[in-house]
């Protein structure tokens, strides 16, 4: 998915919202706005938004003097999700269709996204999922059919905290299909996207092999990934792509991908022909 003109004011509002969230003074936020606006002539609209946002979050990190400005937020939300995990694990185990519920809980966790919002109600999102609301196109049958044909799965992670819900889904996948899962994290800290450290904190190494894409963007920009990861991606019989950032960077890719996400912005919702706020499981033939 390319960058639209509508994305540019969104980038600017992210600077203000995230800057305040991280404790930057108004003068620092203004300086960042001026610096990023000064780089507009470098933006290629053919690039996906997560690639454009690399420079934005590098600027914020430099201004704060921190390599991982969201580290404490990621730790806090991972711990919060882990407190919910035992109860959700019981719900999944008792469900008539455990894998279906685990998939829906995994997409509920996609609400933990500081690139889009500074506040969200995780518990309300979970209750909404359990009650069966807010689902858009949901190609569960096609996904389960593809799972039955695959001998392993590449799972592209998104945000820290959300990783706990991914863990529950992956554990259920392994129990149901006996499938090997490779869970992919970012190449380094950016926003609250999951790194190796964050995935381990969620307990994912107990149910999946952890792999870094090497990508510095809040998505999977293949040209910025390591050769080893690109080879792994090309050989994957089935790929689960979590979140908007991975959708934005892979929506044109012909690989065997199922996108699992919440449509959080009008541009992505429009691109998906979905309603804003819908929870989606869609094959990349959409």
C-alpha positions as a Python dict, from the first residue, in 0.01 Angstrom:
ca = {
    (1, 'X'): (0, 0, 0),
    (2, 'X'): (140, 340, -97),
    (3, 'X'): (150, 655, 114),
    (4, 'X'): (-148, 884, 52),
    (5, 'X'): (-159, 1262, 100),
    (6, 'X'): (-394, 1193, 391),
    (7, 'X'): (-103, 1017, 566),
    (8, 'X'): (105, 1337, 587),
    (9, 'X'): (-112, 1524, 840),
    (10, 'X'): (-137, 1196, 1031),
    (11, 'X'): (244, 1183, 1060),
    (12, 'X'): (242, 1538, 1193),
    (13, 'X'): (-29, 1463, 1449),
    (14, 'X'): (169, 1156, 1560),
    (15, 'X'): (462, 1382, 1644),
    (16, 'X'): (244, 1597, 1871),
    (17, 'X'): (55, 1307, 2033),
    (18, 'X'): (357, 1080, 2081),
    (19, 'X'): (581, 1369, 2187),
    (20, 'X'): (338, 1465, 2464),
    (21, 'X'): (296, 1101, 2563),
    (22, 'X'): (675, 1069, 2603),
    (23, 'X'): (705, 1394, 2798),
    (24, 'X'): (856, 1623, 2536),
    (25, 'X'): (814, 1997, 2586),
    (26, 'X'): (598, 2195, 2342),
    (27, 'X'): (914, 2358, 2201),
    (28, 'X'): (1064, 2016, 2126),
    (29, 'X'): (744, 1899, 1954),
    (30, 'X'): (743, 2215, 1745),
    (31, 'X'): (1108, 2157, 1649),
    (32, 'X'): (1023, 1801, 1544),
    (33, 'X'): (729, 1923, 1336),
    (34, 'X'): (956, 2169, 1156),
    (35, 'X'): (1226, 1907, 1103),
    (36, 'X'): (987, 1648, 961),
    (37, 'X'): (808, 1905, 742),
    (38, 'X'): (1150, 2000, 606),
    (39, 'X'): (1188, 1645, 478),
    (40, 'X'): (859, 1631, 287),
    (41, 'X'): (1048, 1664, -41),
    (42, 'X'): (1221, 1331, 39),
    (43, 'X'): (893, 1142, 78),
    (44, 'X'): (803, 906, -204),
    (45, 'X'): (429, 846, -220),
    (46, 'X'): (504, 507, -376),
    (47, 'X'): (657, 396, -43),
    (48, 'X'): (434, 240, 225),
    (49, 'X'): (362, 460, 531),
    (50, 'X'): (572, 248, 774),
    (51, 'X'): (881, 311, 558),
    (52, 'X'): (816, 686, 567),
    (53, 'X'): (769, 675, 946),
    (54, 'X'): (1121, 542, 1012),
    (55, 'X'): (1267, 894, 990),
    (56, 'X'): (991, 1035, 1209),
    (57, 'X'): (1058, 799, 1500),
    (58, 'X'): (1434, 828, 1462),
    (59, 'X'): (1388, 1205, 1513),
    (60, 'X'): (1180, 1148, 1827),
    (61, 'X'): (1435, 902, 1968),
    (62, 'X'): (1724, 1143, 1905),
    (63, 'X'): (1534, 1431, 2066),
    (64, 'X'): (1475, 1217, 2378),
    (65, 'X'): (1824, 1064, 2373),
    (66, 'X'): (1669, 714, 2393),
    (67, 'X'): (1714, 415, 2163),
    (68, 'X'): (1382, 265, 2278),
    (69, 'X'): (1153, 546, 2402),
    (70, 'X'): (856, 310, 2444),
    (71, 'X'): (1040, 45, 2644),
    (72, 'X'): (852, 104, 2971),
    (73, 'X'): (518, 128, 2789),
    (74, 'X'): (591, -205, 2619),
    (75, 'X'): (685, -369, 2950),
    (76, 'X'): (373, -232, 3120),
    (77, 'X'): (135, -353, 2849),
    (78, 'X'): (299, -693, 2825),
    (79, 'X'): (257, -738, 3200),
    (80, 'X'): (-104, -619, 3177),
    (81, 'X'): (-176, -871, 2901),
    (82, 'X'): (-3, -1148, 3096),
    (83, 'X'): (-238, -1084, 3389),
    (84, 'X'): (-531, -1147, 3153),
    (85, 'X'): (-369, -1453, 2996),
    (86, 'X'): (-475, -1727, 3247),
    (87, 'X'): (-843, -1627, 3230),
    (88, 'X'): (-837, -1605, 2849),
    (89, 'X'): (-657, -1939, 2827),
    (90, 'X'): (-941, -2094, 3028),
    (91, 'X'): (-1201, -1930, 2800),
    (92, 'X'): (-1030, -2071, 2491),
    (93, 'X'): (-997, -2420, 2643),
    (94, 'X'): (-1368, -2423, 2733),
    (95, 'X'): (-1487, -2282, 2399),
    (96, 'X'): (-1683, -2488, 2147),
    (97, 'X'): (-1442, -2364, 1878),
    (98, 'X'): (-1114, -2291, 2061),
    (99, 'X'): (-911, -2194, 1754),
    (100, 'X'): (-1178, -1953, 1635),
    (101, 'X'): (-1190, -1776, 1972),
    (102, 'X'): (-808, -1768, 1997),
    (103, 'X'): (-789, -1603, 1653),
    (104, 'X'): (-1046, -1343, 1755),
    (105, 'X'): (-862, -1268, 2079),
    (106, 'X'): (-538, -1231, 1883),
    (107, 'X'): (-692, -961, 1667),
    (108, 'X'): (-840, -792, 1977),
    (109, 'X'): (-483, -747, 2102),
    (110, 'X'): (-409, -540, 1791),
    (111, 'X'): (-569, -242, 1969),
    (112, 'X'): (-237, -197, 2160),
    (113, 'X'): (-84, 43, 1908),
    (114, 'X'): (78, 371, 2012),
    (115, 'X'): (135, 465, 1648),
    (116, 'X'): (-242, 514, 1624),
    (117, 'X'): (-366, 600, 1975),
    (118, 'X'): (-222, 689, 2315),
    (119, 'X'): (-520, 542, 2500),
    (120, 'X'): (-737, 236, 2443),
    (121, 'X'): (-962, 5, 2642),
    (122, 'X'): (-812, -343, 2609),
    (123, 'X'): (-1065, -513, 2835),
    (124, 'X'): (-1357, -360, 2642),
    (125, 'X'): (-1202, -480, 2316),
    (126, 'X'): (-1178, -833, 2455),
    (127, 'X'): (-1538, -830, 2575),
    (128, 'X'): (-1652, -705, 2237),
    (129, 'X'): (-1470, -994, 2068),
    (130, 'X'): (-1613, -1252, 2308),
    (131, 'X'): (-1960, -1109, 2244),
    (132, 'X'): (-1904, -1140, 1868),
    (133, 'X'): (-1918, -774, 1761),
    (134, 'X'): (-1725, -547, 1519),
    (135, 'X'): (-1611, -819, 1278),
    (136, 'X'): (-1582, -741, 911),
    (137, 'X'): (-1456, -980, 644),
    (138, 'X'): (-1346, -1286, 838),
    (139, 'X'): (-1211, -1569, 618),
    (140, 'X'): (-1177, -1824, 893),
    (141, 'X'): (-1272, -2128, 686),
    (142, 'X'): (-1016, -2041, 418),
    (143, 'X'): (-749, -1986, 682),
    (144, 'X'): (-813, -2316, 859),
    (145, 'X'): (-809, -2496, 524),
    (146, 'X'): (-472, -2338, 440),
    (147, 'X'): (-343, -2437, 784),
    (148, 'X'): (-429, -2800, 724),
    (149, 'X'): (-209, -2798, 410),
    (150, 'X'): (93, -2620, 564),
    (151, 'X'): (378, -2791, 748),
    (152, 'X'): (495, -2467, 911),
    (153, 'X'): (377, -2110, 955),
    (154, 'X'): (550, -1771, 947),
    (155, 'X'): (378, -1536, 1192),
    (156, 'X'): (463, -1167, 1150),
    (157, 'X'): (422, -1003, 1490),
    (158, 'X'): (319, -645, 1551),
    (159, 'X'): (307, -479, 1895),
    (160, 'X'): (439, -564, 2241),
    (161, 'X'): (155, -666, 2474),
    (162, 'X'): (-39, -784, 2170),
    (163, 'X'): (227, -1057, 2164),
    (164, 'X'): (59, -1226, 2464),
    (165, 'X'): (-259, -1271, 2257),
    (166, 'X'): (-45, -1397, 1969),
    (167, 'X'): (104, -1649, 2210),
    (168, 'X'): (-243, -1779, 2304),
    (169, 'X'): (-336, -1812, 1936),
    (170, 'X'): (-9, -1985, 1848),
    (171, 'X'): (-37, -2227, 2141),
    (172, 'X'): (-385, -2318, 2020),
    (173, 'X'): (-259, -2358, 1662),
    (174, 'X'): (19, -2590, 1777),
    (175, 'X'): (-221, -2796, 1989),
    (176, 'X'): (-478, -2824, 1709),
    (177, 'X'): (-254, -2873, 1405),
    (178, 'X'): (86, -2969, 1549),
    (179, 'X'): (231, -2702, 1321),
    (180, 'X'): (574, -2541, 1366),
    (181, 'X'): (555, -2162, 1401),
    (182, 'X'): (826, -1904, 1342),
    (183, 'X'): (735, -1574, 1509),
    (184, 'X'): (886, -1261, 1351),
    (185, 'X'): (985, -943, 1536),
    (186, 'X'): (1126, -608, 1422),
    (187, 'X'): (1496, -554, 1366),
    (188, 'X'): (1510, -297, 1646),
    (189, 'X'): (1294, -71, 1862),
    (190, 'X'): (1040, 148, 1684),
    (191, 'X'): (719, 276, 1850),
    (192, 'X'): (583, -13, 2061),
    (193, 'X'): (649, -279, 1798),
    (194, 'X'): (779, -607, 1937),
    (195, 'X'): (1151, -685, 1943),
    (196, 'X'): (1313, -1013, 2050),
    (197, 'X'): (1320, -886, 2408),
    (198, 'X'): (947, -810, 2399),
    (199, 'X'): (857, -1146, 2244),
    (200, 'X'): (1052, -1331, 2513),
    (201, 'X'): (879, -1126, 2784),
    (202, 'X'): (543, -1246, 2646),
    (203, 'X'): (655, -1612, 2668),
    (204, 'X'): (654, -1667, 2292),
    (205, 'X'): (981, -1859, 2286),
    (206, 'X'): (799, -2146, 2458),
    (207, 'X'): (566, -2204, 2161),
    (208, 'X'): (746, -2061, 1858),
    (209, 'X'): (1090, -2007, 1711),
    (210, 'X'): (1172, -1635, 1735),
    (211, 'X'): (1310, -1467, 1424),
    (212, 'X'): (1410, -1106, 1357),
    (213, 'X'): (1319, -958, 1019),
    (214, 'X'): (1600, -706, 1055),
    (215, 'X'): (1353, -439, 939),
    (216, 'X'): (1375, -101, 1120),
    (217, 'X'): (1021, 1, 1014),
    (218, 'X'): (692, -62, 1199),
    (219, 'X'): (603, -313, 929),
    (220, 'X'): (775, -561, 697),
    (221, 'X'): (951, -369, 421),
    (222, 'X'): (1119, -661, 246),
    (223, 'X'): (1392, -449, 86),
    (224, 'X'): (1499, -343, 439),
    (225, 'X'): (1492, -697, 582),
    (226, 'X'): (1791, -927, 613),
    (227, 'X'): (1870, -1169, 326),
    (228, 'X'): (1809, -1459, 569),
    (229, 'X'): (1461, -1332, 650),
    (230, 'X'): (1375, -1265, 285),
    (231, 'X'): (1470, -1625, 207),
    (232, 'X'): (1253, -1750, 494),
    (233, 'X'): (962, -1533, 379),
    (234, 'X'): (990, -1662, 21),
    (235, 'X'): (985, -2024, 137),
    (236, 'X'): (692, -1994, 383),
    (237, 'X'): (393, -2213, 289),
    (238, 'X'): (163, -1987, 494),
    (239, 'X'): (203, -1643, 653),
    (240, 'X'): (-4, -1468, 920),
    (241, 'X'): (49, -1092, 904),
    (242, 'X'): (-62, -907, 1219),
    (243, 'X'): (-156, -541, 1228),
    (244, 'X'): (-181, -239, 1001),
    (245, 'X'): (193, -186, 954),
    (246, 'X'): (245, -534, 813),
    (247, 'X'): (-65, -494, 595),
    (248, 'X'): (56, -158, 460),
    (249, 'X'): (392, -305, 364),
    (250, 'X'): (273, -641, 226),
    (251, 'X'): (-72, -575, 79),
    (252, 'X'): (62, -595, -277),
    (253, 'X'): (273, -905, -215),
    (254, 'X'): (162, -1231, -384),
    (255, 'X'): (284, -1453, -97),
    (256, 'X'): (34, -1687, 80),
    (257, 'X'): (-64, -1431, 344),
    (258, 'X'): (-362, -1395, 573),
    (259, 'X'): (-389, -1045, 721),
    (260, 'X'): (-518, -1030, 1078),
    (261, 'X'): (-582, -673, 1194),
    (262, 'X'): (-810, -400, 1315),
    (263, 'X'): (-881, -127, 1058),
    (264, 'X'): (-771, 171, 1267),
    (265, 'X'): (-750, 453, 1015),
    (266, 'X'): (-971, 569, 727),
    (267, 'X'): (-696, 521, 467),
    (268, 'X'): (-636, 154, 558),
    (269, 'X'): (-1009, 89, 599),
    (270, 'X'): (-1072, 236, 254),
    (271, 'X'): (-790, 32, 102),
    (272, 'X'): (-945, -283, 253),
    (273, 'X'): (-1300, -179, 159),
    (274, 'X'): (-1383, -218, 528),
    (275, 'X'): (-1549, -3, 792),
    (276, 'X'): (-1331, 188, 1035),
    (277, 'X'): (-1282, -21, 1351),
    (278, 'X'): (-1366, -357, 1194),
    (279, 'X'): (-1169, -667, 1292),
    (280, 'X'): (-1050, -856, 987),
    (281, 'X'): (-902, -1187, 878),
    (282, 'X'): (-850, -1160, 504),
    (283, 'X'): (-651, -1352, 248),
    (284, 'X'): (-429, -1146, 20),
    (285, 'X'): (-661, -1202, -275),
    (286, 'X'): (-889, -934, -131),
}
